[in-house]
């Protein structure tokens, strides 16, 4: 008999949406702030465009490299610890079985039931390894994140976000206002998407992200104007 499911939960980890949206948001905020600062110094369209494209490339490569190192290091550590657990299961199977039973007991399972569950799980070495890894390390063998996927997704999401405020300059526009409008719209949409993994309303998340991005751009624009006016 199949148990009936009466409710569903949202993915509290955010799944793919969280890193994609936050990567694009990072690229959008940082590159628009960079462009605003250069434009505030009364730089020409070519200089602003160069700064925007350089910021896009540098930021995307930096994000990808950082994400690759971070995920690769985490995966290598997890794999090493999983291998330690595998060896322990081979060398001391009974001790590991008792350890697993103790884990179930700590969660409120009766000692006899916990011992039986641990015994049955320990009959299959791979199943036992997966349970031990999940319980003790919080990971599962074979389900570790790929550093290449993480780096590629970070590169693409940052590049997409960073490209938005540069587009008007690519198309020949010399004014900052079209870039500001596109960036503002992008910030609001990105913030609204974030509301899918939070309890906030879409309009609150959108306006909050818009305000933060506008504050960053206003600060850099002011610095650019100040430096440009003083000829520094």
DAWOCOR-V486264 format. One record per pair of residues at least 12 apart in sequence whose C-alpha atoms are under 7 Angstrom apart, sorted by the first residue. I is the first residue (numbers start at 1). J is the second residue. If there is no record, write none. Layout:
# DAWOCOR-V486264
I:J
I:J
This chain:
# DAWOCOR-V486264
12:197
14:197
20:153
20:157
21:190
23:154
23:157
23:158
24:157
24:158
24:160
24:161
25:161
25:187
25:190
26:158
27:158
27:159
27:161
27:162
28:161
28:162
28:164
28:183
29:213
31:52
31:55
31:56
31:162
32:165
32:183
32:217
33:216
33:217
33:220
34:220
35:48
35:51
35:52
36:217
36:220
36:221
37:220
37:221
37:223
37:224
38:224
39:176
40:221
40:222
40:224
40:225
41:224
41:225
41:227
41:228
42:228
45:169
45:174
49:166
49:169
49:170
52:166
56:159
56:162
56:163
60:155
60:158
60:159
61:155
63:154
63:155
64:151
64:152
64:154
64:155
65:151
67:150
67:151
68:147
68:148
68:150
68:151
71:147
72:147
75:144
82:133
85:129
86:129
97:118
97:119
97:122
100:118
101:114
101:115
101:118
164:182
164:183
165:179
165:180
165:182
165:183
166:179
184:210
187:206
187:209
187:210
188:206
188:207
188:209
188:210
189:206
190:206
191:205
191:206
191:209
192:205
192:206
